[in-house]
Amino acid sequence: MTQEKKLNGVNVDQLFSTIELIKKKPEIAKFKFRATNTWVAGTHNRATIKDFYGAGQEDTSREPMVFELDEPPVLLGNNEGANPVEYLLVALSGCLTTSLIAHASAKGIKIKAVESRYEGDLDLRGFLGISKDVKVGYENIRVYFKIDADISGEQKEELIRMAQKYSPVFNSIANPVPVSVQLDKK
């Protein structure tokens, strides 16, 4: 019995097997992720993640995950949870890091530690409708990585470039994605 090859906590054999399977059956690469949200009070919302569609089937195997969303008092909230733009930074952090680790593992690079920090600049005049010249949303986001690995600085920079290239969240933010918003008539 052969032992599975793991690097950085990633089953590299399974990663490459999955890639080969998707090359043969591209339809299994199509995923649909879902979230629901319920307004609680004021600026407090509760979002839930449970099921998704992927690899050709519905997956209902995990327990629901609940996320509290709110604003700090200065933005009329009660700090019942992170605010939505903070969750955007959290999603970006998880996706960039996951992409970096997966690609490092595929290249056979052992990572000892990865830390990153995220900062985004937002001007409320856009959200409040005070100025048409101010963007509604982040004006820019900065990401800083620290990578502890026995590789050169150039190789670390390449891992960061790969993380950006292959991160779905990074690419959803950096490149416009069509979003439709409508009244649910069900």
ZIHU-V317953 format. One record per backbone hydrogen bond with DSSP energy under -1.0 kcal/mol. CO is the residue of the C=O (numbers start at 0). NH is the residue of the N-H. E is the energy in kcal/mol with one decimal. If there is no record, write none. Layout:
[[CO	NH	E] [CO	NH	E]]
This chain:
[[4	11	-1.8] [6	9	-1.9] [9	6	-2.3] [9	11	-1.4] [10	14	-2.2] [11	15	-2.5] [12	16	-2.4] [13	17	-2.7] [14	18	-2.1] [15	19	-2.3] [16	20	-2.4] [17	21	-2.6] [18	22	-2.0] [19	23	-1.6] [20	24	-2.6] [24	27	-1.9] [25	28	-1.7] [26	29	-1.2] [31	52	-2.5] [35	47	-2.5] [37	45	-2.5] [40	43	-3.0] [43	39	-2.8] [43	40	-1.3] [44	68	-2.8] [45	37	-2.3] [46	66	-3.1] [47	35	-2.3] [48	64	-2.9] [51	58	-3.1] [52	31	-2.7] [53	56	-1.4] [56	53	-2.8] [58	51	-1.5] [64	48	-2.4] [66	46	-2.9] [68	44	-2.9] [70	78	-2.5] [71	74	-2.1] [71	76	-2.1] [72	75	-2.2] [81	69	-1.5] [82	85	-1.2] [82	86	-1.9] [83	87	-1.8] [84	88	-1.3] [85	89	-2.3] [86	90	-3.0] [87	91	-2.3] [88	92	-2.5] [89	93	-2.4] [90	94	-2.3] [91	95	-2.6] [92	96	-2.0] [93	97	-2.4] [94	98	-2.5] [95	99	-2.5] [96	100	-2.7] [97	101	-2.7] [98	102	-2.3] [99	103	-2.4] [100	104	-2.6] [101	105	-2.3] [102	106	-1.5] [103	108	-3.0] [104	107	-1.3] [112	147	-3.2] [114	145	-3.0] [116	143	-2.2] [118	141	-3.1] [120	138	-3.6] [122	125	-1.7] [123	127	-2.8] [124	129	-1.9] [124	130	-1.5] [125	128	-1.1] [139	120	-2.3] [141	118	-2.2] [143	116	-2.0] [145	114	-2.4] [147	111	-3.0] [147	112	-1.4] [148	150	-2.0] [151	155	-2.0] [152	156	-2.4] [153	157	-2.1] [154	158	-2.0] [155	159	-2.0] [156	160	-2.3] [157	161	-2.5] [158	162	-2.4] [159	163	-2.0] [160	164	-2.5] [161	165	-2.4] [162	166	-1.1] [166	170	-2.4] [167	171	-2.1] [168	172	-2.0] [169	173	-3.2] [170	174	-1.8]]
